[in-house]
Amino acid sequence: MKLDRRHFLAAAAGTAATMVTNPLHAVTTQQRSAKPRVAFLGTVVKEHSHAQHFLDRHTLGYTWNGGWQEPRIEVASVYVDQFPEDDLAMGRIARHKLKQYPSIAEALTCGGEKLAVDGVVIIGEHGDYPSNDKGQKRYPRYDWFKQVVKVFADSGRSVPVFNDKHLSTKWDECVEMVEDSKRLDFAFLAGSSLPVTRRMPSIDMPYNAALKESVSVAYGGIDSYDIHALETAQCMSERRRGGETGIKQVHALRDEKLWARLSESDCETTRELIVSALTRSHNLPVETGFPADRVTFDWARNVFPQAVGYIIEHLDGFRTTMLLTGIRDFNYAGMLESGEIVSCQMYLPMPGHGSTTADFFNPLANHIETTVIEKKTPYPIERTLLTSGMVIGGVESLHAGQAPFATPDMKVRYKAPNKSTFWAG
């Protein structure tokens, strides 16, 4: 049975009322009170939805460096937008004695008039939401963020915020979100799991490296997995000498038009990096137990005739190329000016493909907790601002008939931290 909000809230309120009389619950509440309290905002909580992954980690805990990590924050309030037939929100709220509120503002104020939490987690991914004419699903990330900002402004104080994946499908909205965080002076963490998950081998781009080009070869759909693949490259590219300068153009291509463009003379290094990234994959297509031939650019062109690519020109002459192909993992290769290639796989085993717990969410959950506790982010929000812009540019380029899309407003300059933030433990 599909739950409507009124029946769901009534059931949740009844559960909460029975728990107040339980003295063991009083002890648990007292123990938890020392932890920073967060409002958890999710579009839908069902199996393998992002809201399920994060809500479980921030209430039950997660595996971490050879042990079980108890949550370092307390989920003080929950707002869930949709309740499909396979909903898990009611069970999670009952299990962890959580309090569900009927609006974002009430979740942030815990039913009062002023901000009553120490952090906000926004998981605007999955669920039934409309798509625009370009095929982008309009998840309510921007709208929810603006409601959060209003509570901050009305309360006269702000707290750290996490936004899952890219910021929005519109560039001006992405910029506004970052500007709001600067204006109200709160730590703003965003993005996907790829930059912080395990790597094979466990390496990072040397800081201030003389890097001249990056390639990411991955899989998935437009305005969905492209953000993962782009962050796979950007978290390495941003460590180059001089830091990030922003981008001036995105050229998105499909199928034969893509392979023809990559065959041109100015893509010699790009082709070499594509091959290097592919050799890091654990999911190369095989025939009778082994690849049909040596892994080369021509082999890839024949094996993956249907592919999507974004060729991104940065303002300093740097190039990022992203390919979405038929493999099932995320692989990076970068060329140094010396000719040396730095390559690895960002390990993201999907549930049902060798993993049931999706533990690549663990380091991102840990970074969220640290951001709330320390009130500062481990890496700049500008990374996600720029990769959000890259996604927007790619979608616009495809929508314009695979023509290059100029990005004069995406002059996002920033320096990455020297310290590595991926899961090396």
C-alpha positions as CSV (number, residue, x, y, z in Angstrom):
1,M,0.0,0.0,0.0
2,K,1.3,3.4,-0.9
3,L,1.5,5.7,2.1
4,D,0.3,9.2,2.1
5,R,1.9,11.8,4.3
6,R,-1.0,12.2,6.8
7,H,-1.2,8.4,7.6
8,F,2.6,8.1,7.7
9,L,3.0,11.0,10.2
10,A,0.2,9.6,12.3
11,A,1.9,6.2,12.5
12,A,5.3,7.8,13.2
13,A,3.8,10.0,16.0
14,G,2.2,7.0,17.6
15,T,5.5,5.1,17.6
16,A,7.3,8.1,19.2
17,A,4.7,8.5,21.9
18,T,5.1,4.9,23.1
19,M,8.9,5.4,23.3
20,V,8.8,8.4,25.7
21,T,7.7,6.1,28.5
22,N,10.6,3.7,28.0
23,P,13.4,4.6,30.5
24,L,15.9,2.9,28.3
25,H,15.0,5.4,25.6
26,A,15.7,8.2,28.0
27,V,19.2,6.9,28.6
28,T,19.8,6.6,24.8
29,T,18.6,10.2,24.3
30,Q,20.9,11.4,27.1
31,Q,23.9,9.5,25.6
32,R,23.2,10.9,22.1
33,S,22.7,14.5,23.3
34,A,26.5,15.1,23.3
35,K,26.6,14.5,19.5
36,P,25.9,17.2,17.0
37,R,22.3,17.0,15.9
38,V,21.3,17.0,12.2
39,A,18.2,17.4,10.2
40,F,18.0,14.6,7.5
41,L,16.1,15.6,4.3
42,G,15.5,12.8,1.8
43,T,13.4,12.5,-1.3
44,V,12.6,8.8,-0.9
45,V,13.9,6.0,1.4
46,K,13.8,2.6,-0.4
47,E,16.3,-0.1,-0.9
48,H,19.5,1.2,-2.5
49,S,18.2,4.7,-2.7
50,H,20.8,7.3,-1.6
51,A,18.6,8.4,1.3
52,Q,18.5,4.8,2.5
53,H,22.3,4.5,2.3
54,F,23.0,7.7,4.2
55,L,20.1,7.4,6.8
56,D,21.3,3.9,7.7
57,R,24.9,5.1,8.1
58,H,24.0,8.1,10.2
59,T,21.8,6.1,12.5
60,L,23.2,2.6,12.7
61,G,26.8,3.2,11.7
62,Y,29.2,1.7,9.1
63,T,32.3,-0.3,8.6
64,W,35.4,1.8,8.9
65,N,39.1,0.9,8.7
66,G,38.7,-2.6,10.2
67,G,36.0,-1.9,12.7
68,W,32.4,-0.7,13.2
69,Q,32.1,3.1,13.3
70,E,29.2,4.3,15.5
71,P,27.6,7.5,14.1
72,R,29.3,10.6,15.3
73,I,26.2,12.7,14.8
74,E,22.6,12.3,15.9
75,V,19.7,12.4,13.4
76,A,17.4,14.8,15.4
77,S,14.7,15.2,12.7
78,V,13.7,13.7,9.4
79,Y,11.8,15.0,6.4
80,V,10.9,12.5,3.7
81,D,9.1,13.7,0.6
82,Q,7.7,10.5,-1.0
83,F,6.4,7.2,0.3
84,P,6.2,4.6,-2.5
85,E,4.9,1.1,-2.0
86,D,8.4,-0.2,-1.3
87,D,9.0,2.6,1.3
88,L,11.5,1.9,4.1
89,A,11.2,5.2,5.9
90,M,8.5,4.1,8.3
91,G,10.6,1.1,9.4
92,R,13.8,3.1,9.8
93,I,12.1,5.8,11.8
94,A,10.5,3.3,14.2
95,R,13.7,1.3,14.5
96,H,15.9,4.3,15.4
97,K,13.3,6.3,17.3
98,L,13.4,9.2,14.9
99,K,11.1,12.2,14.6
100,Q,9.5,12.8,11.3
101,Y,8.3,16.4,10.4
102,P,5.8,17.5,7.7
103,S,8.0,20.2,6.3
104,I,11.7,21.1,5.8
105,A,11.3,24.2,8.0
106,E,9.8,22.1,10.9
107,A,12.6,19.5,10.5
108,L,15.2,22.2,10.9
109,T,13.5,23.9,13.9
110,C,12.3,20.5,15.4
111,G,8.8,22.0,15.5
112,G,9.8,25.3,17.0
113,E,10.4,28.7,15.6
114,K,14.2,28.9,15.3
115,L,16.9,26.6,13.9
116,A,17.4,23.7,16.4
117,V,20.0,21.5,14.7
118,D,23.8,21.6,14.2
119,G,23.8,20.4,10.6
120,V,21.6,19.6,7.6
121,V,21.9,16.6,5.2
122,I,20.1,17.0,1.9
123,I,19.7,13.8,-0.2
124,G,17.8,14.8,-3.3
125,E,18.3,11.7,-5.4
126,H,15.8,9.1,-6.6
127,G,12.1,9.4,-6.4
128,D,9.3,10.5,-8.8
129,Y,10.1,14.0,-10.1
130,P,9.5,15.7,-13.5
131,S,12.1,15.9,-16.2
132,N,12.7,18.9,-18.4
133,D,12.9,19.0,-22.2
134,K,16.6,18.1,-22.1
135,G,15.9,14.9,-20.1
136,Q,17.3,16.3,-16.8
137,K,15.3,15.2,-13.8
138,R,14.5,18.2,-11.6
139,Y,15.3,16.8,-8.2
140,P,14.4,19.4,-5.5
141,R,18.0,20.0,-4.4
142,Y,17.9,23.8,-5.2
143,D,14.4,24.3,-3.8
144,W,15.2,22.5,-0.6
145,F,18.5,24.3,-0.2
146,K,16.7,27.6,-0.5
147,Q,14.2,26.6,2.2
148,V,17.1,25.7,4.4
149,V,18.8,29.0,3.8
150,K,15.5,30.8,4.7
151,V,15.5,29.1,8.1
152,F,19.1,30.1,8.6
153,A,18.3,33.7,7.7
154,D,15.2,33.8,9.9
155,S,17.1,32.3,12.8
156,G,20.1,34.5,12.6
157,R,22.6,31.6,12.5
158,S,23.7,28.9,10.1
159,V,25.1,25.4,10.3
160,P,27.0,23.1,7.9
161,V,25.1,21.6,5.0
162,F,25.7,18.5,2.8
163,N,24.1,18.2,-0.7
164,D,24.3,14.9,-2.4
165,K,25.7,14.8,-6.0
166,H,25.6,17.8,-8.3
167,L,24.0,21.0,-7.1
168,S,21.3,21.7,-9.7
169,T,20.5,21.4,-13.4
170,K,20.8,25.2,-13.9
171,W,24.0,27.0,-13.7
172,D,22.6,30.2,-12.0
173,E,21.0,28.0,-9.3
174,C,24.3,26.2,-8.7
175,V,26.1,29.6,-8.3
176,E,23.4,31.0,-6.1
177,M,23.7,28.0,-3.7
178,V,27.5,28.5,-3.3
179,E,27.0,32.3,-2.9
180,D,24.4,31.7,-0.2
181,S,26.9,29.5,1.7
182,K,29.5,32.3,1.5
183,R,27.0,35.0,2.4
184,L,25.7,33.2,5.5
185,D,29.1,31.7,6.3
186,F,28.4,28.0,6.6
187,A,30.4,25.0,5.6
188,F,28.9,23.6,2.4
189,L,29.9,20.1,1.4
190,A,28.6,18.5,-1.8
191,G,29.3,15.9,-4.5
192,S,29.4,12.2,-5.0
193,S,31.3,9.2,-3.5
194,L,33.8,8.8,-6.3
195,P,36.5,11.3,-5.1
196,V,36.6,9.7,-1.6
197,T,36.1,6.0,-2.2
198,R,38.9,3.4,-2.2
199,R,41.4,3.5,-5.1
200,M,43.2,0.7,-6.8
201,P,46.1,1.3,-6.5
202,S,45.8,3.5,-3.5
203,I,47.4,6.6,-5.0
204,D,46.7,10.3,-5.4
205,M,47.9,12.8,-8.0
206,P,51.1,14.3,-6.7
207,Y,50.3,17.8,-5.4
208,N,51.3,20.6,-7.8
209,A,52.0,17.9,-10.4
210,A,52.9,19.1,-14.0
211,L,49.7,17.5,-15.3
212,K,48.6,18.3,-18.8
213,E,45.5,16.1,-19.4
214,S,43.0,13.8,-17.7
215,V,40.7,11.1,-18.9
216,S,37.9,9.2,-17.1
217,V,36.3,6.1,-18.6
218,A,33.2,4.9,-16.8
219,Y,29.6,4.0,-17.5
220,G,26.0,5.2,-16.9
221,G,23.6,7.8,-18.1
222,I,23.5,11.5,-18.8
223,D,22.8,13.9,-15.9
224,S,23.2,10.9,-13.6
225,Y,26.5,9.0,-13.7
226,D,28.3,11.6,-15.7
227,I,28.8,13.6,-12.5
228,H,30.5,10.5,-11.0
229,A,32.8,10.2,-13.9
230,L,33.6,13.9,-14.0
231,E,34.4,13.9,-10.3
232,T,36.6,10.9,-10.8
233,A,38.8,13.1,-13.1
234,Q,38.4,16.4,-11.3
235,C,39.5,15.3,-7.9
236,M,42.8,14.4,-9.6
237,S,43.0,17.3,-12.1
238,E,42.5,19.9,-9.4
239,R,45.8,18.9,-7.8
240,R,47.8,20.1,-10.8
241,R,50.3,22.9,-10.7
242,G,48.5,26.3,-10.4
243,G,45.2,24.7,-9.3
244,E,41.9,24.8,-11.1
245,T,41.1,27.7,-13.5
246,G,37.6,26.9,-14.7
247,I,36.4,25.8,-18.1
248,K,35.6,27.5,-21.4
249,Q,33.8,24.8,-23.5
250,V,32.2,21.4,-23.3
251,H,31.8,19.3,-26.4
252,A,29.5,16.3,-26.0
253,L,29.4,13.6,-28.7
254,R,27.8,10.2,-29.2
255,D,28.8,7.0,-30.9
256,E,30.6,7.3,-34.2
257,K,30.8,11.1,-34.0
258,L,32.6,10.7,-30.7
259,W,35.1,8.0,-31.9
260,A,35.7,10.1,-35.1
261,R,36.6,13.2,-33.0
262,L,38.9,11.2,-30.7
263,S,40.7,9.8,-33.8
264,E,41.8,13.3,-34.9
265,S,45.4,14.4,-34.6
266,D,45.0,16.6,-31.5
267,C,43.7,13.7,-29.5
268,E,46.8,11.5,-29.6
269,T,47.4,11.9,-25.8
270,T,43.7,11.5,-25.1
271,R,43.7,8.1,-27.0
272,E,46.7,6.9,-25.0
273,L,44.9,7.9,-21.7
274,I,41.7,6.1,-22.7
275,V,43.6,2.9,-23.2
276,S,45.4,3.4,-19.9
277,A,42.1,4.0,-18.0
278,L,40.5,0.9,-19.7
279,T,43.3,-1.3,-18.5
280,R,42.4,-0.4,-14.9
281,S,38.9,-1.7,-15.4
282,H,37.7,-5.0,-13.8
283,N,34.8,-5.3,-16.2
284,L,36.2,-5.4,-19.7
285,P,34.0,-7.3,-22.1
286,V,35.3,-10.7,-22.9
287,E,34.8,-13.6,-25.4
288,T,35.1,-17.1,-24.1
289,G,36.8,-15.9,-20.9
290,F,39.2,-13.2,-22.2
291,P,39.2,-10.0,-24.2
292,A,38.9,-10.7,-27.9
293,D,42.1,-8.7,-28.6
294,R,44.7,-6.5,-27.1
295,V,43.2,-3.4,-25.4
296,T,43.9,-0.6,-27.8
297,F,42.0,2.5,-29.0
298,D,40.8,0.7,-32.1
299,W,39.7,-2.3,-29.9
300,A,37.7,0.1,-27.7
301,R,36.1,1.8,-30.8
302,N,34.9,-1.6,-32.1
303,V,33.8,-3.0,-28.7
304,F,32.0,0.2,-27.5
305,P,30.4,1.6,-30.7
306,Q,27.7,3.2,-28.5
307,A,29.3,5.6,-26.1
308,V,29.0,9.2,-24.9
309,G,31.9,11.5,-24.3
310,Y,32.4,15.0,-23.0
311,I,35.6,16.8,-24.2
312,I,36.2,19.7,-21.8
313,E,38.6,22.6,-22.5
314,H,39.9,24.4,-19.4
315,L,40.9,28.0,-19.4
316,D,44.5,27.2,-18.8
317,G,44.7,24.9,-21.9
318,F,44.1,21.7,-19.8
319,R,41.8,19.1,-21.2
320,T,39.4,16.6,-19.5
321,T,37.8,13.9,-21.5
322,M,35.0,11.7,-20.0
323,L,33.7,8.6,-21.7
324,L,30.5,6.7,-20.7
325,T,30.9,3.2,-22.1
326,G,29.8,-0.4,-21.6
327,I,32.2,-1.2,-18.7
328,R,30.9,-1.3,-15.1
329,D,33.5,0.8,-13.1
330,F,35.2,4.2,-12.9
331,N,38.7,4.5,-14.1
332,Y,41.2,7.5,-14.3
333,A,44.3,8.2,-16.3
334,G,46.3,11.5,-16.4
335,M,49.3,12.4,-18.4
336,L,52.2,14.4,-16.8
337,E,54.3,16.7,-18.9
338,S,57.2,14.2,-18.5
339,G,55.1,11.6,-20.4
340,E,54.4,9.5,-17.3
341,I,50.9,8.3,-16.8
342,V,49.2,8.3,-13.4
343,S,46.2,5.9,-13.4
344,C,43.9,4.1,-11.0
345,Q,40.3,2.8,-10.5
346,M,38.0,4.6,-8.1
347,Y,36.4,1.5,-6.5
348,L,32.6,1.6,-6.6
349,P,31.1,-1.9,-6.6
350,M,27.4,-1.5,-7.2
351,P,24.9,-3.4,-5.1
352,G,24.1,-6.6,-6.9
353,H,27.6,-6.6,-8.6
354,G,29.7,-8.1,-5.8
355,S,28.4,-5.7,-3.0
356,T,25.2,-5.5,-1.0
357,T,26.1,-2.7,1.4
358,A,27.6,-0.2,-1.1
359,D,30.4,0.6,1.3
360,F,31.7,3.3,-1.0
361,F,29.2,5.5,0.8
362,N,31.2,5.0,4.1
363,P,33.9,7.6,3.5
364,L,31.4,10.2,2.3
365,A,29.3,9.6,5.4
366,N,32.4,10.0,7.4
367,H,33.3,13.3,5.7
368,I,29.7,14.6,6.4
369,E,30.1,13.8,10.1
370,T,33.5,15.6,10.2
371,T,32.1,18.6,8.4
372,V,29.3,18.9,10.9
373,I,31.6,18.4,13.9
374,E,34.4,20.7,12.7
375,K,32.2,23.2,10.8
376,K,34.5,23.1,7.9
377,T,34.7,21.0,4.7
378,P,37.6,18.7,3.8
379,Y,37.6,19.9,0.2
380,P,36.2,23.0,-1.6
381,I,32.6,23.3,-2.7
382,E,34.0,24.8,-5.9
383,R,34.8,21.2,-7.1
384,T,31.2,20.3,-7.1
385,L,30.2,23.7,-8.5
386,L,32.5,23.1,-11.5
387,T,31.6,19.5,-12.0
388,S,27.9,20.5,-11.9
389,G,28.7,23.0,-14.6
390,M,30.5,20.3,-16.7
391,V,27.3,18.2,-16.5
392,I,25.2,21.1,-17.5
393,G,27.5,21.9,-20.4
394,G,27.4,18.3,-21.6
395,V,23.6,18.2,-21.5
396,E,23.4,21.5,-23.4
397,S,25.9,20.3,-26.0
398,L,24.0,17.2,-26.7
399,H,20.7,19.1,-26.8
400,A,22.2,21.5,-29.4
401,G,22.9,18.6,-31.7
402,Q,26.4,17.6,-30.4
403,A,27.7,21.1,-31.0
404,P,30.4,22.6,-28.7
405,F,28.8,24.6,-25.8
406,A,30.7,27.7,-24.6
407,T,30.8,28.2,-20.8
408,P,31.9,31.8,-20.3
409,D,30.4,31.9,-16.8
410,M,32.2,28.9,-15.5
411,K,35.5,30.6,-14.5
412,V,35.7,28.6,-11.3
413,R,39.2,29.1,-9.8
414,Y,40.2,27.2,-6.7
415,K,43.1,25.2,-5.1
416,A,42.6,21.7,-3.8
417,P,43.9,20.9,-0.3
418,N,47.3,19.1,-0.2
419,K,45.9,16.4,2.1
420,S,44.4,13.4,0.3
421,T,40.7,12.8,1.3
422,F,40.0,9.4,-0.3
423,W,39.5,6.2,1.7
424,A,43.0,4.8,2.1
425,G,42.4,2.9,5.4
